[in-house]
Amino acid sequence: MKFKIAGVIMYILCCTVLLVAGCKRAEVEPVAGLKVVTTLFPLYDFARTIAGDKAQVTMLLPPGVEPHTFEPKPEEMIRISRAGLFIYTSRYMEPWADKIISGLDSKTLRVINAGEKASYRKASERDQHKGSKGSDEHSHDRKVMDPHIWLDFSNASQMVDAILEGFVAADPANSALYRLNADTLKTRLTALDQRYQNRLKTCFTRKLLHGGHYTFAYLADRYNLDYRALSGISSDSEPSAERMIALVREIKLSGATYLFAEELLSPRLTETLAKEAGVGVLMLHGAHNVSRDDISRSVTYFDLMEHNLEQLQKGLSCRSR
């Protein structure tokens, strides 16, 4: 009887040891699939759509962080080095990317410049503006390119192609799925572009007046809108008093009823100028990044762009079609 009891106890102990060992293995064992790190939200959303359930896609930017002044920390650089794919927009949007890439010692990491084949617009002196002290905020580089390429949907389609190439090269076994998902994305982008074309044809005013940094020029160019922004390309550029006075004057002369502000950036200055000009404030989303709440609600690039279209229709007094 004693031997039977001892045997049962031994059996239970062995099962317990095996169970614990199995749990420990589950904790440390990496999840299967290609690991992908992206910088900005559009890249993240395109990549996760293309990947489906075949890859783990993460965004380097923490929710709500402004990307123009973002500098990756050592732990974020480690994340990049351990990935199979690192996807960024361009050296104009992420000037720190080249330095990180050159410093990485990884033989398995593929780097994708998603904006490599996009059509860039050169930022004019008007786009850059002079800072409050009168100095050109980009005096070190007269050939500044506007980095907000994803707000032209033809460029966004080019970015999808670049991301797809990266996935196919890194994981050819799932290339058919990746191509199918990318084709679906591009079809949706074409349809979105057509909705913008149709709905922005009937606007009372074509002046897009923005009390923030110079974000929406690609969108304005594509749909024949006359875009004016308070600040320059960089979100931390400071507008001069002359520029603020000029924008208020332009609002009054244009007959506009709204001044646009940008999501994730403080609207305080925009609200002050709008009050001075006697107009309302509407929000547009630059889609560089999203808030923590947006992440929890699984907001997509298309959700943000549809919201922008609704705001533009209202702010520019467009007739419904």
C-alpha positions in Angstrom: 0.0 0.0 0.0 2.9 2.3 0.9 4.5 1.6 -2.4 1.3 2.4 -4.3 0.9 5.8 -2.4 4.6 6.6 -3.1 4.1 5.8 -6.8 1.1 8.1 -7.0 2.9 10.9 -5.3 5.9 10.4 -7.6 3.6 10.5 -10.6 2.0 13.7 -9.5 5.4 15.3 -8.9 6.6 14.4 -12.3 3.5 15.8 -14.0 3.9 19.0 -12.0 7.5 19.3 -13.0 6.6 18.7 -16.7 3.7 21.2 -16.5 5.9 23.9 -15.0 8.6 23.3 -17.5 6.1 23.5 -20.3 4.8 26.8 -19.0 8.3 28.2 -18.7 9.0 27.2 -22.3 5.7 28.9 -23.4 6.8 32.1 -21.6 10.2 32.4 -23.3 9.4 30.8 -26.6 9.0 33.4 -29.3 5.7 33.6 -31.2 6.0 32.3 -34.7 5.9 34.7 -37.6 7.8 37.5 -39.2 8.5 40.4 -36.9 7.9 43.8 -38.4 8.7 47.3 -36.9 7.2 50.4 -38.6 7.8 54.1 -37.7 4.6 56.1 -38.6 0.9 55.1 -38.3 0.2 54.8 -42.1 3.1 52.3 -42.5 1.9 50.4 -39.5 -1.7 50.2 -40.8 -0.7 49.2 -44.3 1.8 46.6 -43.0 -0.6 45.0 -40.6 -3.3 44.8 -43.4 -0.8 43.2 -45.8 0.5 40.8 -43.1 -2.9 39.4 -42.0 -2.1 36.8 -39.4 1.3 35.9 -40.9 3.4 38.5 -39.1 3.7 40.6 -35.9 3.6 44.2 -36.8 4.4 47.0 -34.3 4.8 50.7 -34.4 7.9 52.4 -33.1 6.2 55.6 -32.2 4.4 55.5 -28.8 0.7 56.5 -29.1 0.3 60.3 -29.2 4.0 61.1 -29.7 4.8 63.8 -32.3 7.0 62.2 -35.0 8.9 65.2 -36.3 10.9 65.5 -33.1 11.0 61.8 -32.2 14.4 60.3 -31.3 14.4 56.5 -30.7 15.7 55.3 -27.4 18.2 52.4 -27.0 15.5 49.9 -26.3 13.6 50.9 -29.4 16.8 50.4 -31.5 17.1 46.9 -30.0 13.5 46.3 -31.2 14.5 47.3 -34.7 17.6 45.1 -34.7 15.6 42.0 -33.6 13.0 42.4 -36.4 12.9 40.8 -39.8 11.6 44.0 -41.4 12.0 47.7 -40.5 9.8 50.0 -42.5 10.2 53.8 -42.5 8.9 56.6 -44.7 12.0 58.6 -45.9 15.0 60.5 -44.7 12.9 63.6 -44.9 10.3 62.3 -42.4 12.7 60.3 -40.2 16.1 62.0 -40.5 17.4 59.7 -37.7 16.7 56.5 -39.7 19.9 56.5 -41.8 22.0 56.8 -38.7 20.2 53.9 -37.0 20.3 51.7 -40.0 24.1 52.2 -40.6 24.7 51.4 -36.9 22.7 48.1 -36.8 24.6 44.9 -36.8 21.9 42.5 -38.1 22.3 40.1 -40.9 18.6 39.2 -40.9 17.0 42.6 -40.9 15.5 44.0 -44.2 15.1 47.8 -44.3 12.2 49.2 -46.4 12.2 52.9 -47.5 8.4 53.0 -48.2 8.6 56.5 -49.8 11.4 55.6 -52.2 9.3 55.8 -55.3 6.8 58.4 -54.1 6.4 61.7 -55.9 7.8 64.4 -53.6 6.9 68.1 -53.6 9.7 70.6 -52.7 8.8 72.8 -49.8 8.9 76.4 -51.0 10.0 79.4 -48.9 6.3 80.0 -48.2 5.9 76.4 -47.0 8.9 76.7 -44.7 8.1 80.1 -43.3 10.5 82.2 -41.2 10.5 81.6 -37.5 9.5 84.2 -34.9 13.1 85.6 -34.8 13.1 86.0 -38.5 15.5 83.2 -39.3 14.7 80.6 -41.9 14.0 77.4 -39.9 15.5 75.3 -42.6 18.4 77.6 -43.6 20.8 74.6 -43.3 18.9 72.9 -46.2 17.3 74.9 -49.0 16.1 71.7 -50.7 13.6 70.7 -48.0 11.1 68.1 -49.3 7.6 68.0 -47.8 7.6 64.6 -46.0 3.8 64.1 -45.7 3.6 61.9 -48.8 0.9 59.5 -47.5 -1.7 62.3 -47.8 -1.6 61.9 -51.6 -3.4 58.6 -52.1 -1.4 57.9 -55.3 1.8 58.1 -53.1 0.1 55.9 -50.5 -0.4 53.3 -53.2 3.3 53.5 -54.0 4.1 53.0 -50.3 1.9 49.8 -50.3 3.9 48.4 -53.2 7.2 49.1 -51.4 5.9 47.4 -48.2 4.6 44.5 -50.2 8.1 44.0 -51.8 9.6 43.8 -48.3 7.1 41.2 -47.1 7.5 39.0 -50.2 11.3 39.1 -49.9 11.3 38.4 -46.2 8.7 35.7 -46.3 8.2 34.3 -49.9 6.1 31.3 -48.6 3.2 33.6 -47.9 3.7 35.9 -50.9 0.3 35.0 -52.4 -1.6 36.2 -49.3 0.5 39.4 -49.1 -0.2 40.2 -52.7 -3.9 39.7 -52.3 -4.1 41.9 -49.2 -2.0 44.6 -50.9 -4.2 44.6 -54.0 -7.3 45.0 -51.7 -5.6 48.0 -50.0 -4.8 49.6 -53.4 -8.4 49.2 -54.6 -9.6 50.9 -51.4 -7.1 53.7 -52.0 -8.4 54.2 -55.5 -12.0 54.3 -54.3 -11.0 56.8 -51.5 -9.3 59.1 -54.0 -12.4 59.0 -56.2 -14.7 60.0 -53.3 -12.4 63.0 -52.5 -12.4 64.0 -56.2 -16.2 63.8 -56.4 -17.1 65.5 -53.0 -14.5 68.3 -53.2 -15.7 69.5 -56.6 -18.6 71.4 -55.3 -17.1 73.5 -52.5 -18.0 77.1 -52.0 -14.4 78.0 -51.3 -11.2 76.3 -52.3 -9.1 78.0 -49.7 -7.9 75.5 -47.1 -6.7 77.6 -44.2 -4.8 75.8 -41.4 -3.7 77.2 -38.1 -1.0 74.6 -37.7 2.2 73.3 -39.3 2.4 72.7 -43.1 0.9 69.2 -43.2 -1.8 69.0 -45.9 -0.1 70.4 -49.0 -0.2 67.0 -50.8 -3.9 66.6 -50.2 -4.5 70.2 -51.3 -2.5 69.8 -54.5 -4.3 66.7 -55.5 -7.7 68.2 -55.2 -6.9 71.7 -56.4 -7.3 73.5 -53.1 -5.4 76.7 -52.2 -3.6 75.7 -49.0 -2.3 78.1 -46.4 -0.8 77.1 -43.1 0.4 79.1 -40.1 3.7 77.3 -39.4 6.4 75.6 -41.4 7.0 72.0 -42.3 8.2 71.1 -38.8 5.6 70.9 -36.1 7.8 72.8 -33.6 8.4 75.8 -35.9 7.2 79.0 -34.4 5.1 81.4 -36.6 6.0 85.0 -36.6 3.6 87.7 -35.4 3.4 88.9 -39.1 2.4 85.5 -40.2 -0.4 85.3 -37.6 -1.7 88.7 -38.6 -1.6 87.8 -42.3 -3.5 84.5 -41.7 -6.3 86.4 -39.8 -6.5 88.9 -42.6 -6.7 86.1 -45.2 -9.5 84.3 -43.3 -11.6 87.5 -43.3 -11.0 88.3 -47.0 -11.7 84.7 -48.1 -15.1 84.5 -46.6 -14.2 81.2 -44.9 -16.3 80.2 -41.9 -13.8 77.7 -40.4 -10.1 77.5 -39.7 -8.6 74.0 -39.5 -6.5 72.6 -36.7 -4.6 69.3 -36.5 -5.4 66.4 -34.3 -2.7 65.5 -31.7 -1.4 69.0 -31.6 -2.6 71.7 -29.3 -5.3 73.8 -31.0 -4.9 76.7 -28.6 -3.2 79.1 -31.1 -5.7 78.1 -33.8 -8.6 78.8 -31.5 -7.2 82.2 -30.7 -6.8 83.1 -34.3 -10.2 81.7 -35.2 -11.8 83.9 -32.4 -10.0 86.9 -33.8 -11.2 86.2 -37.3 -14.8 85.3 -36.1 -14.8 81.8 -37.5 -15.1 78.2 -36.1 -12.5 75.5 -35.8 -12.5 72.1 -37.4 -10.0 69.3 -36.9 -8.1 67.4 -39.6 -5.9 64.4 -38.9 -2.3 64.3 -40.3 -2.2 60.6 -39.6 1.5 60.6 -38.6 0.5 59.0 -35.3 -2.7 58.2 -33.4 -3.8 58.4 -29.7 -3.9 55.6 -27.3 -7.7 55.7 -27.5 -7.5 55.4 -31.3 -5.2 52.3 -30.9 -7.7 50.7 -28.5 -10.5 51.3 -31.0 -8.5 49.8 -33.8 -8.7 53.0 -35.9 -7.4 52.6 -39.4 -5.8 55.0 -42.0 -9.1 54.9 -43.9 -11.1 55.9 -40.9 -8.9 59.0 -40.5 -9.1 59.9 -44.1 -12.9 59.5 -44.2 -13.1 61.8 -41.1 -10.9 64.3 -43.0 -13.2 64.3 -46.0 -16.2 65.0 -43.8 -14.4 67.9 -42.1 -13.3 69.3 -45.4 -16.8 69.1 -46.9 -18.1 71.0 -43.9 -15.2 73.5 -43.6 -15.2 74.4 -47.3 -19.0 74.5 -47.6 -19.2 71.7 -50.2 -22.6 70.6 -51.6 -23.6 67.0 -51.0 -23.5 64.8 -54.0 
